[in-house]
Amino acid sequence: MTDQNKLSGKIINHDSSFIGDLYFSEKISELKKNDSDDYNNIIIPGFIDLHCHGGNGFDVMEGSKSIIEMSKYHLMHGTTSIMPTTWTNTLENTLSALKGFNEIKNDNKNILGIHLEGPFINPNKLGAQPNLTEKPSLDFIKKTLEISDVKIITLAPEIDGMQEFINDLVDLNIKIQFGHTLADFSCCEKIMKDHEVGFTHLYNAMSGNDHRSPGVLSAALSKGKYAEIICDNIHVSKEAIKIAKKCIPNLYAITDSINASGLFDGEYIFANNKIKKENNSVKISSNGTLAGSIVTMDQTFKNLISMDFSLEEAVSLTSYNASRYLKINNVGVIDKNYISNFVVLDKNLNLKEVYLNGKKIDG
C-alpha cells in the first residue's frame, strides 16, 4: 500500500464499532478487523458543525480572515466540516462579511458553506440577535449568493410573505430552518407538508410545546426529521435532549459557539451586544440572556457520553446525522472510499489527533 497511512484502534460509526486497522490517504482505502480486544485509540468520524459564529476571538461577521481563523480553531477541536454562521444584520454588512467567501471555501476543505441566521426572524424572539430584522427579501438572498455559497437559512415562518419566500429558497437549494420564531403549530405544519424543514437550536428561541397552544417545538417533536441542538449542559437539559433524540430521528449537535470560545473569562462584544463570559457560558451583560455558547465539538462529544448516550449515538449526533441532512455522502462515516476526515481520542475521550482529507492537523 504505497503512500498509505495507518491508524489502529476502536473504530466507531453511527451504527457499528470494531477494533481494527484503518488505511488511508486522502480517502479511506481499507479497513481490517483485528482479533485482539486491546486498543489505545478511539477513532470516530470528524465532527460536523452546521451552526458556528466564531471562536478564539474571531467572528464570522468580521470578514474573510476571521472566517478562516475561527474555522482553524474549531478544526483543532475536531470539527473537520464547519458551517460559518452569520447573525442578523443589514445586507451591506452581510455582504461585507462574506466578500471572498467562495475563494476561502475553495482553499479550506473544512468549510462547507454559509448558514444565514436571520435577518428574516421575529423581532420579538431575538435572543442575542440584534434588532436588525427584515421582511423576506429575495434580492437579499440573490446578492448574498453571488459571493457566498449559502446552504442553510434560519427564519421565522410566521413573518408576512414567508410562504412564497420559502418556495423561492427551496428552488435555490437552500435548507430551511425554523428559529427565532413565535409561530404556532399550524403555521409550521402547513410549510412542513410541502418542504423538508429543520429547526435551529431546538428548544431555544422558539415557541414551545404548550399543551393547549402548540408551537414550533411541538411541530419539531411531532413531525420533524432533522433538528440541531446545543449540548453544552447549559442551553438544554439532558432530559430534554433525550426527549428530542427519541422524537426526531436525525437530531444533530451544533456548537452555536461565538468569538468568546477559547478566550479567558471576561467581557466581550458579540452581535452588537456587550457580553460576559464566565462559568462556561456567555450572557448579554444587561439582561442575562444567553448569547450563543463557547462549547467545542470535542467537548460536546464528551457531554453526550456523560448523558448516557452510547459512543455510536454520540457519533450520529456529532457527525453522521448532519451529513445526511446536507446529503453529503462522503463524510460522516469511516468506510472505504469516504474522505479521510476523522478524530482520534484516547480512552478517556480526550482529543489526540485530527485528520482532514487524510492530513494530520498540527497544533
SULPEMO-V359157 format. One record per backbone hydrogen bond with DSSP energy under -0.5 kcal/mol. NH is the residue of the N-H (numbers start at 0). CO is the residue of the C=O. Records with the same first field share a line. If there is no record, write none. Layout:
# SULPEMO-V359157
NH=CO ; CO
This chain:
# SULPEMO-V359157
3=0
4=23
6=21
8=19
9=40
10=8 ; 17
11=9 ; 42
12=15
17=10
19=8 ; 17
20=31
21=6
22=29
23=4
24=26
27=337
28=22
29=22
31=20
33=18
41=344
42=9 ; 40
43=41 ; 342
44=11
45=340
46=77
47=317
48=80
49=47
51=82
52=256
53=256
54=57
55=260
56=258
57=54
59=52
61=58
62=59
66=62
67=63
68=64
69=65
70=66
71=67
72=68
73=69
74=70
75=71
76=73
77=74
78=73
79=46 ; 77
80=46
81=109
82=48
83=81 ; 112
84=51
85=114
93=89
94=90
95=91
96=92
97=93
98=94
100=97
101=146
103=99
104=100
105=101
106=102
107=103
108=106
110=107
111=81 ; 109
112=81
113=148
114=83
115=113 ; 151
116=114
117=115 ; 153
120=118
121=179
122=120
124=121
128=125
131=129
133=118
135=159
140=136
141=137
142=138
143=139
144=140
145=141
146=143
147=143
149=147
150=113
151=113
152=174
153=115
154=152 ; 176
155=119
156=154
158=155
161=158
164=160
165=161
166=162
167=163
168=164
169=165
170=166
171=167
172=169
173=168
174=150
175=195
176=152
177=197
178=154
179=204
180=204
184=213
187=183
188=184
189=185
190=186
191=187
192=188
193=190
194=190
196=194
197=175
199=177
201=227
203=200
205=202
206=180
209=212
214=207
215=182
216=206
217=207
218=214
219=215
220=216
221=217
222=218
223=218 ; 219
224=196
225=196
226=249
227=198
228=251
230=253
240=236
241=237
242=238
243=239
244=240
245=241
246=242
247=243
248=246
249=224
250=247
251=226
252=316
253=228
255=50
257=292
260=257
262=259
265=276
267=274
269=272
272=269
274=267 ; 272
275=282
276=265
277=275 ; 280
280=277
282=275
283=288
284=273
287=283
290=281
292=255
297=76
299=295
300=296
301=297
302=298
303=299
304=300
305=301
306=302
307=304
308=303
313=309
314=310
315=311
316=312
317=313
318=314
319=314
320=315
322=318
323=319
324=320
325=321
326=323
327=322
328=326
330=327
334=332
336=27
337=334
338=329
339=25
340=338
341=339 ; 354
342=43
343=352
344=41 ; 342
345=349
348=345
351=343
352=343
354=341
355=358
357=339
358=355
360=353
361=359
